[in-house]
Amino acid sequence: MKGFKPGDLDDKELKHQLSEMEDQFFRLKFQKAMGQMDGLKKLRTMRKDRARILTVLRQRELAGAKK
């Protein structure tokens, strides 16, 4: 997800992206546990992207609550 900017997407797209990321993250963690994975960098990047998405969703939620 090079150049990924969660602020450019709407909530529906972010939630869809998040659910896809959760599935992929689960598979990668399972592969790592089985000793099949050597791409630890991909896991770290995905975890950071997930945090960015959750942060944007939370910021929007708080901004909506203030109105």
Distance bins in CASP14 RR format, pairs under 12 A and 6 or more apart:
PFRMAT RR
TARGET T0000
AUTHOR 0000-0000-0000
RMODE 2
METHOD distances of the structure
MODEL  1
1 9 0 0 0 0 0 1 0 0 0 0 0
1 17 0 0 0 0 1 0 0 0 0 0 0
1 20 0 0 0 0 0 1 0 0 0 0 0
1 21 0 0 0 0 1 0 0 0 0 0 0
1 24 0 0 0 0 0 1 0 0 0 0 0
1 42 0 0 0 0 0 1 0 0 0 0 0
1 45 1 0 0 1 0 0 0 0 0 0 0
1 46 0 0 0 0 1 0 0 0 0 0 0
1 48 0 0 0 0 1 0 0 0 0 0 0
1 49 1 0 1 0 0 0 0 0 0 0 0
1 50 0 0 0 0 0 1 0 0 0 0 0
1 52 0 0 0 0 1 0 0 0 0 0 0
1 53 0 0 0 0 0 1 0 0 0 0 0
2 45 0 0 0 0 1 0 0 0 0 0 0
2 49 0 0 0 0 0 1 0 0 0 0 0
3 45 0 0 0 0 0 1 0 0 0 0 0
3 49 0 0 0 0 0 1 0 0 0 0 0
3 52 0 0 0 0 0 1 0 0 0 0 0
4 13 0 0 0 0 0 1 0 0 0 0 0
4 14 0 0 0 0 0 1 0 0 0 0 0
4 17 0 0 0 0 1 0 0 0 0 0 0
4 21 0 0 0 0 0 1 0 0 0 0 0
4 45 0 0 0 0 1 0 0 0 0 0 0
4 46 0 0 0 0 0 1 0 0 0 0 0
4 48 0 0 0 0 1 0 0 0 0 0 0
4 49 1 0 1 0 0 0 0 0 0 0 0
4 50 0 0 0 0 0 1 0 0 0 0 0
4 51 0 0 0 0 0 1 0 0 0 0 0
4 52 1 0 0 1 0 0 0 0 0 0 0
4 53 0 0 0 0 1 0 0 0 0 0 0
4 56 0 0 0 0 0 1 0 0 0 0 0
5 13 0 0 0 0 0 1 0 0 0 0 0
5 14 0 0 0 0 0 1 0 0 0 0 0
5 17 0 0 0 0 0 1 0 0 0 0 0
5 49 0 0 0 0 0 1 0 0 0 0 0
5 52 0 0 0 0 1 0 0 0 0 0 0
5 53 0 0 0 0 0 1 0 0 0 0 0
5 56 0 0 0 0 1 0 0 0 0 0 0
6 13 0 0 0 0 1 0 0 0 0 0 0
6 14 1 0 1 0 0 0 0 0 0 0 0
6 15 0 0 0 0 0 1 0 0 0 0 0
6 16 0 0 0 0 0 1 0 0 0 0 0
6 17 1 0 0 1 0 0 0 0 0 0 0
6 18 0 0 0 0 1 0 0 0 0 0 0
6 21 0 0 0 0 0 1 0 0 0 0 0
6 48 0 0 0 0 0 1 0 0 0 0 0
6 49 1 0 0 1 0 0 0 0 0 0 0
6 50 0 0 0 0 1 0 0 0 0 0 0
6 51 0 0 0 0 1 0 0 0 0 0 0
6 52 1 0 1 0 0 0 0 0 0 0 0
6 53 1 0 1 0 0 0 0 0 0 0 0
6 54 0 0 0 0 1 0 0 0 0 0 0
6 55 1 0 0 1 0 0 0 0 0 0 0
6 56 1 0 1 0 0 0 0 0 0 0 0
6 57 0 0 0 0 1 0 0 0 0 0 0
6 58 0 0 0 0 0 1 0 0 0 0 0
6 59 0 0 0 0 1 0 0 0 0 0 0
6 60 0 0 0 0 0 1 0 0 0 0 0
7 13 0 0 0 0 1 0 0 0 0 0 0
7 14 1 0 0 1 0 0 0 0 0 0 0
7 17 0 0 0 0 0 1 0 0 0 0 0
7 52 0 0 0 0 1 0 0 0 0 0 0
7 53 0 0 0 0 1 0 0 0 0 0 0
7 55 0 0 0 0 1 0 0 0 0 0 0
7 56 1 0 1 0 0 0 0 0 0 0 0
7 57 0 0 0 0 1 0 0 0 0 0 0
7 59 0 0 0 0 1 0 0 0 0 0 0
7 60 0 0 0 0 1 0 0 0 0 0 0
8 14 0 0 0 0 1 0 0 0 0 0 0
8 17 0 0 0 0 0 1 0 0 0 0 0
8 52 0 0 0 0 0 1 0 0 0 0 0
8 53 0 0 0 0 0 1 0 0 0 0 0
8 56 0 0 0 0 1 0 0 0 0 0 0
9 15 0 0 0 0 1 0 0 0 0 0 0
9 16 0 0 0 0 1 0 0 0 0 0 0
9 17 1 0 0 1 0 0 0 0 0 0 0
9 18 0 0 0 0 0 1 0 0 0 0 0
9 49 0 0 0 0 0 1 0 0 0 0 0
9 52 0 0 0 0 0 1 0 0 0 0 0
9 53 0 0 0 0 1 0 0 0 0 0 0
9 56 0 0 0 0 1 0 0 0 0 0 0
9 57 0 0 0 0 0 1 0 0 0 0 0
9 60 0 0 0 0 0 1 0 0 0 0 0
10 16 0 0 0 0 0 1 0 0 0 0 0
10 17 0 0 0 0 0 1 0 0 0 0 0
10 56 0 0 0 0 0 1 0 0 0 0 0
10 57 0 0 0 0 0 1 0 0 0 0 0
10 60 0 0 0 0 1 0 0 0 0 0 0
11 17 0 0 0 0 0 1 0 0 0 0 0
11 18 0 0 0 0 0 1 0 0 0 0 0
11 53 0 0 0 0 0 1 0 0 0 0 0
11 56 0 0 0 0 1 0 0 0 0 0 0
11 57 1 0 0 1 0 0 0 0 0 0 0
11 58 0 0 0 0 0 1 0 0 0 0 0
11 59 0 0 0 0 0 1 0 0 0 0 0
11 60 1 0 0 1 0 0 0 0 0 0 0
11 61 0 0 0 0 1 0 0 0 0 0 0
11 63 0 0 0 0 0 1 0 0 0 0 0
11 64 0 0 0 0 0 1 0 0 0 0 0
12 18 0 0 0 0 0 1 0 0 0 0 0
12 19 0 0 0 0 0 1 0 0 0 0 0
12 57 0 0 0 0 0 1 0 0 0 0 0
12 60 0 0 0 0 0 1 0 0 0 0 0
13 19 0 0 0 0 0 1 0 0 0 0 0
13 20 0 0 0 0 0 1 0 0 0 0 0
13 53 0 0 0 0 1 0 0 0 0 0 0
13 56 0 0 0 0 0 1 0 0 0 0 0
13 57 0 0 0 0 0 1 0 0 0 0 0
14 20 0 0 0 0 0 1 0 0 0 0 0
14 21 0 0 0 0 0 1 0 0 0 0 0
14 49 0 0 0 0 0 1 0 0 0 0 0
14 50 0 0 0 0 0 1 0 0 0 0 0
14 52 0 0 0 0 1 0 0 0 0 0 0
14 53 1 0 1 0 0 0 0 0 0 0 0
14 54 0 0 0 0 1 0 0 0 0 0 0
14 55 0 0 0 0 0 1 0 0 0 0 0
14 56 1 0 0 1 0 0 0 0 0 0 0
14 57 1 0 1 0 0 0 0 0 0 0 0
14 58 0 0 0 0 0 1 0 0 0 0 0
14 59 0 0 0 0 0 1 0 0 0 0 0
14 60 0 0 0 0 1 0 0 0 0 0 0
14 61 0 0 0 0 0 1 0 0 0 0 0
15 21 0 0 0 0 0 1 0 0 0 0 0
15 22 0 0 0 0 0 1 0 0 0 0 0
15 53 0 0 0 0 1 0 0 0 0 0 0
15 54 0 0 0 0 0 1 0 0 0 0 0
15 56 0 0 0 0 0 1 0 0 0 0 0
15 57 1 0 0 1 0 0 0 0 0 0 0
15 60 0 0 0 0 0 1 0 0 0 0 0
15 61 0 0 0 0 0 1 0 0 0 0 0
16 22 0 0 0 0 0 1 0 0 0 0 0
16 23 0 0 0 0 0 1 0 0 0 0 0
16 53 0 0 0 0 0 1 0 0 0 0 0
16 57 0 0 0 0 0 1 0 0 0 0 0
17 23 0 0 0 0 0 1 0 0 0 0 0
17 24 0 0 0 0 0 1 0 0 0 0 0
17 25 0 0 0 0 0 1 0 0 0 0 0
17 46 0 0 0 0 0 1 0 0 0 0 0
17 49 0 0 0 0 1 0 0 0 0 0 0
17 50 0 0 0 0 1 0 0 0 0 0 0
17 52 0 0 0 0 0 1 0 0 0 0 0
17 53 1 0 0 1 0 0 0 0 0 0 0
17 54 0 0 0 0 0 1 0 0 0 0 0
17 56 0 0 0 0 0 1 0 0 0 0 0
17 57 0 0 0 0 0 1 0 0 0 0 0
18 24 0 0 0 0 0 1 0 0 0 0 0
18 25 0 0 0 0 1 0 0 0 0 0 0
18 46 0 0 0 0 0 1 0 0 0 0 0
18 49 0 0 0 0 1 0 0 0 0 0 0
18 50 1 0 0 1 0 0 0 0 0 0 0
18 51 0 0 0 0 0 1 0 0 0 0 0
18 52 0 0 0 0 0 1 0 0 0 0 0
18 53 1 0 1 0 0 0 0 0 0 0 0
18 54 1 0 0 1 0 0 0 0 0 0 0
18 55 0 0 0 0 0 1 0 0 0 0 0
18 56 0 0 0 0 0 1 0 0 0 0 0
18 57 1 0 0 1 0 0 0 0 0 0 0
19 25 0 0 0 0 0 1 0 0 0 0 0
19 26 0 0 0 0 0 1 0 0 0 0 0
19 50 0 0 0 0 0 1 0 0 0 0 0
19 53 0 0 0 0 0 1 0 0 0 0 0
20 26 0 0 0 0 0 1 0 0 0 0 0
20 27 0 0 0 0 0 1 0 0 0 0 0
20 46 0 0 0 0 0 1 0 0 0 0 0
20 49 0 0 0 0 0 1 0 0 0 0 0
20 50 0 0 0 0 0 1 0 0 0 0 0
20 53 0 0 0 0 0 1 0 0 0 0 0
21 27 0 0 0 0 0 1 0 0 0 0 0
21 28 0 0 0 0 0 1 0 0 0 0 0
21 42 0 0 0 0 0 1 0 0 0 0 0
21 43 0 0 0 0 0 1 0 0 0 0 0
21 45 0 0 0 0 0 1 0 0 0 0 0
21 46 1 0 0 1 0 0 0 0 0 0 0
21 47 0 0 0 0 1 0 0 0 0 0 0
21 48 0 0 0 0 0 1 0 0 0 0 0
21 49 1 0 0 1 0 0 0 0 0 0 0
21 50 1 0 1 0 0 0 0 0 0 0 0
21 51 0 0 0 0 0 1 0 0 0 0 0
21 52 0 0 0 0 0 1 0 0 0 0 0
21 53 1 0 0 1 0 0 0 0 0 0 0
21 54 0 0 0 0 0 1 0 0 0 0 0
22 28 0 0 0 0 0 1 0 0 0 0 0
22 29 0 0 0 0 0 1 0 0 0 0 0
22 46 0 0 0 0 1 0 0 0 0 0 0
22 47 0 0 0 0 0 1 0 0 0 0 0
22 49 0 0 0 0 0 1 0 0 0 0 0
22 50 1 0 0 1 0 0 0 0 0 0 0
22 53 0 0 0 0 0 1 0 0 0 0 0
22 54 0 0 0 0 0 1 0 0 0 0 0
23 29 0 0 0 0 0 1 0 0 0 0 0
23 30 0 0 0 0 0 1 0 0 0 0 0
23 46 0 0 0 0 0 1 0 0 0 0 0
23 50 0 0 0 0 0 1 0 0 0 0 0
24 30 0 0 0 0 0 1 0 0 0 0 0
24 31 0 0 0 0 0 1 0 0 0 0 0
24 42 0 0 0 0 1 0 0 0 0 0 0
24 43 0 0 0 0 1 0 0 0 0 0 0
24 45 0 0 0 0 0 1 0 0 0 0 0
24 46 1 0 0 1 0 0 0 0 0 0 0
24 47 0 0 0 0 0 1 0 0 0 0 0
24 49 0 0 0 0 0 1 0 0 0 0 0
24 50 0 0 0 0 0 1 0 0 0 0 0
25 31 0 0 0 0 0 1 0 0 0 0 0
25 32 0 0 0 0 0 1 0 0 0 0 0
25 37 0 0 0 0 0 1 0 0 0 0 0
25 42 0 0 0 0 1 0 0 0 0 0 0
25 43 1 0 0 1 0 0 0 0 0 0 0
25 44 0 0 0 0 0 1 0 0 0 0 0
25 45 0 0 0 0 0 1 0 0 0 0 0
25 46 1 0 1 0 0 0 0 0 0 0 0
25 47 1 0 0 1 0 0 0 0 0 0 0
25 48 0 0 0 0 0 1 0 0 0 0 0
25 49 0 0 0 0 1 0 0 0 0 0 0
25 50 1 0 0 1 0 0 0 0 0 0 0
25 51 0 0 0 0 0 1 0 0 0 0 0
25 53 0 0 0 0 0 1 0 0 0 0 0
26 32 0 0 0 0 0 1 0 0 0 0 0
26 33 0 0 0 0 0 1 0 0 0 0 0
26 43 0 0 0 0 0 1 0 0 0 0 0
26 46 0 0 0 0 0 1 0 0 0 0 0
26 50 0 0 0 0 0 1 0 0 0 0 0
27 33 0 0 0 0 0 1 0 0 0 0 0
27 34 0 0 0 0 0 1 0 0 0 0 0
27 36 0 0 0 0 0 1 0 0 0 0 0
27 37 0 0 0 0 1 0 0 0 0 0 0
27 42 0 0 0 0 0 1 0 0 0 0 0
27 43 0 0 0 0 0 1 0 0 0 0 0
27 46 0 0 0 0 0 1 0 0 0 0 0
28 34 0 0 0 0 0 1 0 0 0 0 0
28 35 0 0 0 0 0 1 0 0 0 0 0
28 36 0 0 0 0 1 0 0 0 0 0 0
28 37 1 0 0 1 0 0 0 0 0 0 0
28 38 0 0 0 0 0 1 0 0 0 0 0
28 39 0 0 0 0 1 0 0 0 0 0 0
28 40 0 0 0 0 1 0 0 0 0 0 0
28 41 0 0 0 0 0 1 0 0 0 0 0
28 42 1 0 0 1 0 0 0 0 0 0 0
28 43 1 0 1 0 0 0 0 0 0 0 0
28 44 0 0 0 0 0 1 0 0 0 0 0
28 45 0 0 0 0 0 1 0 0 0 0 0
28 46 1 0 0 1 0 0 0 0 0 0 0
28 47 0 0 0 0 1 0 0 0 0 0 0
28 50 0 0 0 0 0 1 0 0 0 0 0
29 35 0 0 0 0 0 1 0 0 0 0 0
29 36 0 0 0 0 0 1 0 0 0 0 0
29 37 0 0 0 0 1 0 0 0 0 0 0
29 39 0 0 0 0 0 1 0 0 0 0 0
29 40 0 0 0 0 0 1 0 0 0 0 0
29 42 0 0 0 0 0 1 0 0 0 0 0
29 43 1 0 0 1 0 0 0 0 0 0 0
29 46 0 0 0 0 1 0 0 0 0 0 0
29 47 0 0 0 0 0 1 0 0 0 0 0
30 36 0 0 0 0 1 0 0 0 0 0 0
30 37 0 0 0 0 1 0 0 0 0 0 0
30 43 0 0 0 0 0 1 0 0 0 0 0
31 37 1 0 1 0 0 0 0 0 0 0 0
31 38 0 0 0 0 1 0 0 0 0 0 0
31 39 0 0 0 0 1 0 0 0 0 0 0
31 40 0 0 0 0 0 1 0 0 0 0 0
31 42 0 0 0 0 0 1 0 0 0 0 0
31 43 0 0 0 0 1 0 0 0 0 0 0
32 38 0 0 0 0 1 0 0 0 0 0 0
32 39 0 0 0 0 1 0 0 0 0 0 0
32 40 1 0 0 1 0 0 0 0 0 0 0
32 42 0 0 0 0 0 1 0 0 0 0 0
32 43 1 0 0 1 0 0 0 0 0 0 0
32 44 0 0 0 0 0 1 0 0 0 0 0
32 46 0 0 0 0 0 1 0 0 0 0 0
33 43 0 0 0 0 0 1 0 0 0 0 0
37 43 1 0 0 1 0 0 0 0 0 0 0
39 45 0 0 0 0 1 0 0 0 0 0 0
39 46 0 0 0 0 0 1 0 0 0 0 0
40 46 0 0 0 0 0 1 0 0 0 0 0
40 47 0 0 0 0 0 1 0 0 0 0 0
41 47 0 0 0 0 0 1 0 0 0 0 0
41 48 0 0 0 0 0 1 0 0 0 0 0
42 48 0 0 0 0 0 1 0 0 0 0 0
42 49 0 0 0 0 0 1 0 0 0 0 0
43 49 0 0 0 0 0 1 0 0 0 0 0
43 50 0 0 0 0 0 1 0 0 0 0 0
44 50 0 0 0 0 0 1 0 0 0 0 0
44 51 0 0 0 0 0 1 0 0 0 0 0
45 51 0 0 0 0 0 1 0 0 0 0 0
45 52 0 0 0 0 0 1 0 0 0 0 0
46 52 0 0 0 0 0 1 0 0 0 0 0
46 53 0 0 0 0 0 1 0 0 0 0 0
47 53 0 0 0 0 0 1 0 0 0 0 0
47 54 0 0 0 0 0 1 0 0 0 0 0
48 54 0 0 0 0 0 1 0 0 0 0 0
48 55 0 0 0 0 0 1 0 0 0 0 0
49 55 0 0 0 0 0 1 0 0 0 0 0
49 56 0 0 0 0 0 1 0 0 0 0 0
50 56 0 0 0 0 0 1 0 0 0 0 0
50 57 0 0 0 0 0 1 0 0 0 0 0
51 57 0 0 0 0 0 1 0 0 0 0 0
51 58 0 0 0 0 0 1 0 0 0 0 0
52 58 0 0 0 0 0 1 0 0 0 0 0
52 59 0 0 0 0 0 1 0 0 0 0 0
53 59 0 0 0 0 0 1 0 0 0 0 0
53 60 0 0 0 0 0 1 0 0 0 0 0
54 60 0 0 0 0 0 1 0 0 0 0 0
54 61 0 0 0 0 0 1 0 0 0 0 0
55 61 0 0 0 0 0 1 0 0 0 0 0
55 62 0 0 0 0 0 1 0 0 0 0 0
56 62 0 0 0 0 0 1 0 0 0 0 0
56 63 0 0 0 0 0 1 0 0 0 0 0
57 63 0 0 0 0 0 1 0 0 0 0 0
57 64 0 0 0 0 0 1 0 0 0 0 0
58 64 0 0 0 0 0 1 0 0 0 0 0
58 65 0 0 0 0 0 1 0 0 0 0 0
59 65 0 0 0 0 0 1 0 0 0 0 0
59 66 0 0 0 0 0 1 0 0 0 0 0
60 66 0 0 0 0 0 1 0 0 0 0 0
60 67 0 0 0 0 0 1 0 0 0 0 0
61 67 0 0 0 0 0 1 0 0 0 0 0
END
